[in-house]
Amino acid sequence: MSEKKMTLEEAIKQKLASKKQAQANGNASMKGSNQTKNMKSQVSKKTNNQRRRMGV
């Protein structure tokens, strides 16, 4: 155990660097592990017709 322990800051920097690398590679290495859903535009959201249903 000749190398010293990695600090939290170093670990975060290394993780961030690997994320940037994966993003540059088109997320080939992070396939499906941490992907978020694509945002949908809110224009396509259905209008609330509760008043019409209630007959007000």
mmCIF file of the N, C-alpha and C atoms, coordinates in Angstrom:
data_MODEL
# 
_entry.id   MODEL 
# 
loop_
_atom_site.group_PDB 
_atom_site.id 
_atom_site.type_symbol 
_atom_site.label_atom_id 
_atom_site.label_alt_id 
_atom_site.label_comp_id 
_atom_site.label_asym_id 
_atom_site.label_entity_id 
_atom_site.label_seq_id 
_atom_site.pdbx_PDB_ins_code 
_atom_site.Cartn_x 
_atom_site.Cartn_y 
_atom_site.Cartn_z 
_atom_site.occupancy 
_atom_site.B_iso_or_equiv 
_atom_site.pdbx_formal_charge 
_atom_site.auth_seq_id 
_atom_site.auth_comp_id 
_atom_site.auth_asym_id 
_atom_site.auth_atom_id 
_atom_site.pdbx_PDB_model_num 
ATOM 1   N N  . MET A 1 1  ? 0.847   -1.186 0.000   1.00 0.00 ? 1  MET A N  1 
ATOM 2   C CA . MET A 1 1  ? 0.000   0.000  0.000   1.00 0.00 ? 1  MET A CA 1 
ATOM 3   C C  . MET A 1 1  ? 0.884   1.238  0.000   1.00 0.00 ? 1  MET A C  1 
ATOM 4   N N  . SER A 1 2  ? 1.641   1.377  -1.046  1.00 0.00 ? 2  SER A N  1 
ATOM 5   C CA . SER A 1 2  ? 2.590   2.474  -1.119  1.00 0.00 ? 2  SER A CA 1 
ATOM 6   C C  . SER A 1 2  ? 1.931   3.792  -1.524  1.00 0.00 ? 2  SER A C  1 
ATOM 7   N N  . GLU A 1 3  ? 0.865   3.722  -2.342  1.00 0.00 ? 3  GLU A N  1 
ATOM 8   C CA . GLU A 1 3  ? 0.233   4.978  -2.739  1.00 0.00 ? 3  GLU A CA 1 
ATOM 9   C C  . GLU A 1 3  ? -0.668  5.479  -1.622  1.00 0.00 ? 3  GLU A C  1 
ATOM 10  N N  . LYS A 1 4  ? -0.738  6.808  -1.484  1.00 0.00 ? 4  LYS A N  1 
ATOM 11  C CA . LYS A 1 4  ? -1.544  7.372  -0.393  1.00 0.00 ? 4  LYS A CA 1 
ATOM 12  C C  . LYS A 1 4  ? -3.028  7.289  -0.720  1.00 0.00 ? 4  LYS A C  1 
ATOM 13  N N  . LYS A 1 5  ? -3.844  7.419  0.297   1.00 0.00 ? 5  LYS A N  1 
ATOM 14  C CA . LYS A 1 5  ? -5.281  7.337  0.102   1.00 0.00 ? 5  LYS A CA 1 
ATOM 15  C C  . LYS A 1 5  ? -5.771  8.548  -0.688  1.00 0.00 ? 5  LYS A C  1 
ATOM 16  N N  . MET A 1 6  ? -6.756  8.310  -1.529  1.00 0.00 ? 6  MET A N  1 
ATOM 17  C CA . MET A 1 6  ? -7.300  9.370  -2.345  1.00 0.00 ? 6  MET A CA 1 
ATOM 18  C C  . MET A 1 6  ? -8.256  10.210 -1.502  1.00 0.00 ? 6  MET A C  1 
ATOM 19  N N  . THR A 1 7  ? -8.131  11.522 -1.577  1.00 0.00 ? 7  THR A N  1 
ATOM 20  C CA . THR A 1 7  ? -9.034  12.394 -0.840  1.00 0.00 ? 7  THR A CA 1 
ATOM 21  C C  . THR A 1 7  ? -10.363 12.477 -1.579  1.00 0.00 ? 7  THR A C  1 
ATOM 22  N N  . LEU A 1 8  ? -11.362 12.971 -0.880  1.00 0.00 ? 8  LEU A N  1 
ATOM 23  C CA . LEU A 1 8  ? -12.695 13.096 -1.461  1.00 0.00 ? 8  LEU A CA 1 
ATOM 24  C C  . LEU A 1 8  ? -12.668 14.036 -2.661  1.00 0.00 ? 8  LEU A C  1 
ATOM 25  N N  . GLU A 1 9  ? -11.913 15.111 -2.546  1.00 0.00 ? 9  GLU A N  1 
ATOM 26  C CA . GLU A 1 9  ? -11.814 16.080 -3.641  1.00 0.00 ? 9  GLU A CA 1 
ATOM 27  C C  . GLU A 1 9  ? -11.206 15.439 -4.894  1.00 0.00 ? 9  GLU A C  1 
ATOM 28  N N  . GLU A 1 10 ? -10.173 14.646 -4.705  1.00 0.00 ? 10 GLU A N  1 
ATOM 29  C CA . GLU A 1 10 ? -9.545  13.966 -5.835  1.00 0.00 ? 10 GLU A CA 1 
ATOM 30  C C  . GLU A 1 10 ? -10.505 12.962 -6.468  1.00 0.00 ? 10 GLU A C  1 
ATOM 31  N N  . ALA A 1 11 ? -11.269 12.270 -5.621  1.00 0.00 ? 11 ALA A N  1 
ATOM 32  C CA . ALA A 1 11 ? -12.226 11.288 -6.124  1.00 0.00 ? 11 ALA A CA 1 
ATOM 33  C C  . ALA A 1 11 ? -13.306 11.970 -6.955  1.00 0.00 ? 11 ALA A C  1 
ATOM 34  N N  . ILE A 1 12 ? -13.772 13.126 -6.487  1.00 0.00 ? 12 ILE A N  1 
ATOM 35  C CA . ILE A 1 12 ? -14.804 13.872 -7.212  1.00 0.00 ? 12 ILE A CA 1 
ATOM 36  C C  . ILE A 1 12 ? -14.270 14.356 -8.551  1.00 0.00 ? 12 ILE A C  1 
ATOM 37  N N  . LYS A 1 13 ? -13.037 14.876 -8.539  1.00 0.00 ? 13 LYS A N  1 
ATOM 38  C CA . LYS A 1 13 ? -12.430 15.347 -9.788  1.00 0.00 ? 13 LYS A CA 1 
ATOM 39  C C  . LYS A 1 13 ? -12.260 14.211 -10.786 1.00 0.00 ? 13 LYS A C  1 
ATOM 40  N N  . GLN A 1 14 ? -11.862 13.051 -10.294 1.00 0.00 ? 14 GLN A N  1 
ATOM 41  C CA . GLN A 1 14 ? -11.670 11.894 -11.166 1.00 0.00 ? 14 GLN A CA 1 
ATOM 42  C C  . GLN A 1 14 ? -13.005 11.433 -11.755 1.00 0.00 ? 14 GLN A C  1 
ATOM 43  N N  . LYS A 1 15 ? -14.042 11.415 -10.924 1.00 0.00 ? 15 LYS A N  1 
ATOM 44  C CA . LYS A 1 15 ? -15.373 11.010 -11.374 1.00 0.00 ? 15 LYS A CA 1 
ATOM 45  C C  . LYS A 1 15 ? -15.899 11.977 -12.429 1.00 0.00 ? 15 LYS A C  1 
ATOM 46  N N  . LEU A 1 16 ? -15.691 13.283 -12.191 1.00 0.00 ? 16 LEU A N  1 
ATOM 47  C CA . LEU A 1 16 ? -16.144 14.294 -13.132 1.00 0.00 ? 16 LEU A CA 1 
ATOM 48  C C  . LEU A 1 16 ? -15.403 14.166 -14.459 1.00 0.00 ? 16 LEU A C  1 
ATOM 49  N N  . ALA A 1 17 ? -14.115 13.900 -14.389 1.00 0.00 ? 17 ALA A N  1 
ATOM 50  C CA . ALA A 1 17 ? -13.324 13.732 -15.603 1.00 0.00 ? 17 ALA A CA 1 
ATOM 51  C C  . ALA A 1 17 ? -13.809 12.519 -16.394 1.00 0.00 ? 17 ALA A C  1 
ATOM 52  N N  . SER A 1 18 ? -14.133 11.439 -15.709 1.00 0.00 ? 18 SER A N  1 
ATOM 53  C CA . SER A 1 18 ? -14.609 10.245 -16.403 1.00 0.00 ? 18 SER A CA 1 
ATOM 54  C C  . SER A 1 18 ? -15.983 10.484 -17.022 1.00 0.00 ? 18 SER A C  1 
ATOM 55  N N  . LYS A 1 19 ? -16.821 11.283 -16.347 1.00 0.00 ? 19 LYS A N  1 
ATOM 56  C CA . LYS A 1 19 ? -18.132 11.616 -16.902 1.00 0.00 ? 19 LYS A CA 1 
ATOM 57  C C  . LYS A 1 19 ? -17.982 12.450 -18.168 1.00 0.00 ? 19 LYS A C  1 
ATOM 58  N N  . LYS A 1 20 ? -17.074 13.425 -18.123 1.00 0.00 ? 20 LYS A N  1 
ATOM 59  C CA . LYS A 1 20 ? -16.850 14.268 -19.298 1.00 0.00 ? 20 LYS A CA 1 
ATOM 60  C C  . LYS A 1 20 ? -16.308 13.441 -20.452 1.00 0.00 ? 20 LYS A C  1 
ATOM 61  N N  . GLN A 1 21 ? -15.434 12.506 -20.139 1.00 0.00 ? 21 GLN A N  1 
ATOM 62  C CA . GLN A 1 21 ? -14.862 11.627 -21.164 1.00 0.00 ? 21 GLN A CA 1 
ATOM 63  C C  . GLN A 1 21 ? -15.970 10.790 -21.801 1.00 0.00 ? 21 GLN A C  1 
ATOM 64  N N  . ALA A 1 22 ? -16.850 10.250 -20.971 1.00 0.00 ? 22 ALA A N  1 
ATOM 65  C CA . ALA A 1 22 ? -17.936 9.421  -21.476 1.00 0.00 ? 22 ALA A CA 1 
ATOM 66  C C  . ALA A 1 22 ? -18.892 10.251 -22.323 1.00 0.00 ? 22 ALA A C  1 
ATOM 67  N N  . GLN A 1 23 ? -19.114 11.494 -21.926 1.00 0.00 ? 23 GLN A N  1 
ATOM 68  C CA . GLN A 1 23 ? -19.998 12.367 -22.683 1.00 0.00 ? 23 GLN A CA 1 
ATOM 69  C C  . GLN A 1 23 ? -19.377 12.707 -24.034 1.00 0.00 ? 23 GLN A C  1 
ATOM 70  N N  . ALA A 1 24 ? -18.062 12.872 -24.045 1.00 0.00 ? 24 ALA A N  1 
ATOM 71  C CA . ALA A 1 24 ? -17.365 13.159 -25.294 1.00 0.00 ? 24 ALA A CA 1 
ATOM 72  C C  . ALA A 1 24 ? -17.412 11.949 -26.228 1.00 0.00 ? 24 ALA A C  1 
ATOM 73  N N  . ASN A 1 25 ? -17.488 10.763 -25.658 1.00 0.00 ? 25 ASN A N  1 
ATOM 74  C CA . ASN A 1 25 ? -17.548 9.540  -26.462 1.00 0.00 ? 25 ASN A CA 1 
ATOM 75  C C  . ASN A 1 25 ? -18.975 9.179  -26.858 1.00 0.00 ? 25 ASN A C  1 
ATOM 76  N N  . GLY A 1 26 ? -19.899 10.058 -26.601 1.00 0.00 ? 26 GLY A N  1 
ATOM 77  C CA . GLY A 1 26 ? -21.284 9.784  -26.975 1.00 0.00 ? 26 GLY A CA 1 
ATOM 78  C C  . GLY A 1 26 ? -21.968 8.850  -26.009 1.00 0.00 ? 26 GLY A C  1 
ATOM 79  N N  . ASN A 1 27 ? -21.578 8.898  -24.742 1.00 0.00 ? 27 ASN A N  1 
ATOM 80  C CA . ASN A 1 27 ? -22.164 8.076  -23.689 1.00 0.00 ? 27 ASN A CA 1 
ATOM 81  C C  . ASN A 1 27 ? -22.093 6.583  -23.998 1.00 0.00 ? 27 ASN A C  1 
ATOM 82  N N  . ALA A 1 28 ? -21.044 6.163  -24.673 1.00 0.00 ? 28 ALA A N  1 
ATOM 83  C CA . ALA A 1 28 ? -20.907 4.750  -25.014 1.00 0.00 ? 28 ALA A CA 1 
ATOM 84  C C  . ALA A 1 28 ? -20.630 3.916  -23.770 1.00 0.00 ? 28 ALA A C  1 
ATOM 85  N N  . SER A 1 29 ? -19.843 4.446  -22.850 1.00 0.00 ? 29 SER A N  1 
ATOM 86  C CA . SER A 1 29 ? -19.484 3.667  -21.670 1.00 0.00 ? 29 SER A CA 1 
ATOM 87  C C  . SER A 1 29 ? -20.563 3.713  -20.593 1.00 0.00 ? 29 SER A C  1 
ATOM 88  N N  . MET A 1 30 ? -21.369 4.759  -20.579 1.00 0.00 ? 30 MET A N  1 
ATOM 89  C CA . MET A 1 30 ? -22.397 4.904  -19.544 1.00 0.00 ? 30 MET A CA 1 
ATOM 90  C C  . MET A 1 30 ? -23.764 4.513  -20.086 1.00 0.00 ? 30 MET A C  1 
ATOM 91  N N  . LYS A 1 31 ? -23.812 3.525  -20.948 1.00 0.00 ? 31 LYS A N  1 
ATOM 92  C CA . LYS A 1 31 ? -25.041 3.150  -21.633 1.00 0.00 ? 31 LYS A CA 1 
ATOM 93  C C  . LYS A 1 31 ? -26.127 2.729  -20.629 1.00 0.00 ? 31 LYS A C  1 
ATOM 94  N N  . GLY A 1 32 ? -27.142 3.566  -20.470 1.00 0.00 ? 32 GLY A N  1 
ATOM 95  C CA . GLY A 1 32 ? -28.289 3.220  -19.656 1.00 0.00 ? 32 GLY A CA 1 
ATOM 96  C C  . GLY A 1 32 ? -28.077 3.253  -18.162 1.00 0.00 ? 32 GLY A C  1 
ATOM 97  N N  . SER A 1 33 ? -26.914 3.614  -17.684 1.00 0.00 ? 33 SER A N  1 
ATOM 98  C CA . SER A 1 33 ? -26.681 3.546  -16.252 1.00 0.00 ? 33 SER A CA 1 
ATOM 99  C C  . SER A 1 33 ? -27.265 4.745  -15.523 1.00 0.00 ? 33 SER A C  1 
ATOM 100 N N  . ASN A 1 34 ? -27.123 5.913  -16.099 1.00 0.00 ? 34 ASN A N  1 
ATOM 101 C CA . ASN A 1 34 ? -27.519 7.113  -15.369 1.00 0.00 ? 34 ASN A CA 1 
ATOM 102 C C  . ASN A 1 34 ? -28.165 8.114  -16.304 1.00 0.00 ? 34 ASN A C  1 
ATOM 103 N N  . GLN A 1 35 ? -28.932 7.636  -17.264 1.00 0.00 ? 35 GLN A N  1 
ATOM 104 C CA . GLN A 1 35 ? -29.495 8.555  -18.238 1.00 0.00 ? 35 GLN A CA 1 
ATOM 105 C C  . GLN A 1 35 ? -30.848 9.058  -17.776 1.00 0.00 ? 35 GLN A C  1 
ATOM 106 N N  . THR A 1 36 ? -31.117 10.327 -18.067 1.00 0.00 ? 36 THR A N  1 
ATOM 107 C CA . THR A 1 36 ? -32.398 10.917 -17.710 1.00 0.00 ? 36 THR A CA 1 
ATOM 108 C C  . THR A 1 36 ? -33.303 10.911 -18.930 1.00 0.00 ? 36 THR A C  1 
ATOM 109 N N  . LYS A 1 37 ? -34.571 11.109 -18.706 1.00 0.00 ? 37 LYS A N  1 
ATOM 110 C CA . LYS A 1 37 ? -35.519 11.134 -19.812 1.00 0.00 ? 37 LYS A CA 1 
ATOM 111 C C  . LYS A 1 37 ? -35.380 12.451 -20.562 1.00 0.00 ? 37 LYS A C  1 
ATOM 112 N N  . ASN A 1 38 ? -35.668 12.417 -21.857 1.00 0.00 ? 38 ASN A N  1 
ATOM 113 C CA . ASN A 1 38 ? -35.659 13.644 -22.635 1.00 0.00 ? 38 ASN A CA 1 
ATOM 114 C C  . ASN A 1 38 ? -36.844 14.498 -22.226 1.00 0.00 ? 38 ASN A C  1 
ATOM 115 N N  . MET A 1 39 ? -36.605 15.798 -22.177 1.00 0.00 ? 39 MET A N  1 
ATOM 116 C CA . MET A 1 39 ? -37.667 16.705 -21.767 1.00 0.00 ? 39 MET A CA 1 
ATOM 117 C C  . MET A 1 39 ? -38.692 16.852 -22.888 1.00 0.00 ? 39 MET A C  1 
ATOM 118 N N  . LYS A 1 40 ? -39.959 16.835 -22.508 1.00 0.00 ? 40 LYS A N  1 
ATOM 119 C CA . LYS A 1 40 ? -41.014 17.088 -23.474 1.00 0.00 ? 40 LYS A CA 1 
ATOM 120 C C  . LYS A 1 40 ? -41.421 18.548 -23.334 1.00 0.00 ? 40 LYS A C  1 
ATOM 121 N N  . SER A 1 41 ? -41.845 19.148 -24.437 1.00 0.00 ? 41 SER A N  1 
ATOM 122 C CA . SER A 1 41 ? -42.259 20.543 -24.338 1.00 0.00 ? 41 SER A CA 1 
ATOM 123 C C  . SER A 1 41 ? -43.595 20.589 -23.609 1.00 0.00 ? 41 SER A C  1 
ATOM 124 N N  . GLN A 1 42 ? -43.762 21.639 -22.823 1.00 0.00 ? 42 GLN A N  1 
ATOM 125 C CA . GLN A 1 42 ? -44.981 21.747 -22.032 1.00 0.00 ? 42 GLN A CA 1 
ATOM 126 C C  . GLN A 1 42 ? -46.147 22.272 -22.841 1.00 0.00 ? 42 GLN A C  1 
ATOM 127 N N  . VAL A 1 43 ? -45.877 22.646 -24.099 1.00 0.00 ? 43 VAL A N  1 
ATOM 128 C CA . VAL A 1 43 ? -46.950 23.114 -24.960 1.00 0.00 ? 43 VAL A CA 1 
ATOM 129 C C  . VAL A 1 43 ? -47.906 21.965 -25.276 1.00 0.00 ? 43 VAL A C  1 
ATOM 130 N N  . SER A 1 44 ? -47.361 20.762 -25.339 1.00 0.00 ? 44 SER A N  1 
ATOM 131 C CA . SER A 1 44 ? -48.184 19.611 -25.699 1.00 0.00 ? 44 SER A CA 1 
ATOM 132 C C  . SER A 1 44 ? -48.999 19.089 -24.519 1.00 0.00 ? 44 SER A C  1 
ATOM 133 N N  . LYS A 1 45 ? -48.863 19.753 -23.362 1.00 0.00 ? 45 LYS A N  1 
ATOM 134 C CA . LYS A 1 45 ? -49.598 19.308 -22.179 1.00 0.00 ? 45 LYS A CA 1 
ATOM 135 C C  . LYS A 1 45 ? -51.098 19.552 -22.368 1.00 0.00 ? 45 LYS A C  1 
ATOM 136 N N  . LYS A 1 46 ? -51.901 18.607 -21.945 1.00 0.00 ? 46 LYS A N  1 
ATOM 137 C CA . LYS A 1 46 ? -53.339 18.753 -22.101 1.00 0.00 ? 46 LYS A CA 1 
ATOM 138 C C  . LYS A 1 46 ? -53.842 19.849 -21.163 1.00 0.00 ? 46 LYS A C  1 
ATOM 139 N N  . THR A 1 47 ? -54.828 20.593 -21.642 1.00 0.00 ? 47 THR A N  1 
ATOM 140 C CA . THR A 1 47 ? -55.408 21.649 -20.808 1.00 0.00 ? 47 THR A CA 1 
ATOM 141 C C  . THR A 1 47 ? -56.320 21.022 -19.768 1.00 0.00 ? 47 THR A C  1 
ATOM 142 N N  . ASN A 1 48 ? -56.478 21.712 -18.652 1.00 0.00 ? 48 ASN A N  1 
ATOM 143 C CA . ASN A 1 48 ? -57.320 21.213 -17.572 1.00 0.00 ? 48 ASN A CA 1 
ATOM 144 C C  . ASN A 1 48 ? -58.768 21.593 -17.874 1.00 0.00 ? 48 ASN A C  1 
ATOM 145 N N  . ASN A 1 49 ? -59.602 20.603 -18.129 1.00 0.00 ? 49 ASN A N  1 
ATOM 146 C CA . ASN A 1 49 ? -61.001 20.878 -18.469 1.00 0.00 ? 49 ASN A CA 1 
ATOM 147 C C  . ASN A 1 49 ? -61.921 20.524 -17.314 1.00 0.00 ? 49 ASN A C  1 
ATOM 148 N N  . GLN A 1 50 ? -61.420 20.700 -16.098 1.00 0.00 ? 50 GLN A N  1 
ATOM 149 C CA . GLN A 1 50 ? -62.216 20.339 -14.931 1.00 0.00 ? 50 GLN A CA 1 
ATOM 150 C C  . GLN A 1 50 ? -63.451 21.225 -14.800 1.00 0.00 ? 50 GLN A C  1 
ATOM 151 N N  . ARG A 1 51 ? -63.310 22.505 -15.112 1.00 0.00 ? 51 ARG A N  1 
ATOM 152 C CA . ARG A 1 51 ? -64.465 23.412 -15.009 1.00 0.00 ? 51 ARG A CA 1 
ATOM 153 C C  . ARG A 1 51 ? -65.555 23.014 -15.986 1.00 0.00 ? 51 ARG A C  1 
ATOM 154 N N  . ARG A 1 52 ? -65.139 22.622 -17.209 1.00 0.00 ? 52 ARG A N  1 
ATOM 155 C CA . ARG A 1 52 ? -66.123 22.231 -18.207 1.00 0.00 ? 52 ARG A CA 1 
ATOM 156 C C  . ARG A 1 52 ? -66.849 20.969 -17.772 1.00 0.00 ? 52 ARG A C  1 
ATOM 157 N N  . ARG A 1 53 ? -66.111 20.055 -17.135 1.00 0.00 ? 53 ARG A N  1 
ATOM 158 C CA . ARG A 1 53 ? -66.729 18.812 -16.666 1.00 0.00 ? 53 ARG A CA 1 
ATOM 159 C C  . ARG A 1 53 ? -67.707 19.073 -15.520 1.00 0.00 ? 53 ARG A C  1 
ATOM 160 N N  . MET A 1 54 ? -67.370 20.085 -14.691 1.00 0.00 ? 54 MET A N  1 
ATOM 161 C CA . MET A 1 54 ? -68.231 20.385 -13.557 1.00 0.00 ? 54 MET A CA 1 
ATOM 162 C C  . MET A 1 54 ? -69.447 21.190 -13.984 1.00 0.00 ? 54 MET A C  1 
ATOM 163 N N  . GLY A 1 55 ? -69.392 21.824 -15.163 1.00 0.00 ? 55 GLY A N  1 
ATOM 164 C CA . GLY A 1 55 ? -70.543 22.590 -15.646 1.00 0.00 ? 55 GLY A CA 1 
ATOM 165 C C  . GLY A 1 55 ? -70.631 23.973 -15.067 1.00 0.00 ? 55 GLY A C  1 
ATOM 166 N N  . VAL A 1 56 ? -69.485 24.574 -14.715 1.00 0.00 ? 56 VAL A N  1 
ATOM 167 C CA . VAL A 1 56 ? -69.504 25.928 -14.130 1.00 0.00 ? 56 VAL A CA 1 
ATOM 168 C C  . VAL A 1 56 ? -69.545 26.953 -15.237 1.00 0.00 ? 56 VAL A C  1 
# 
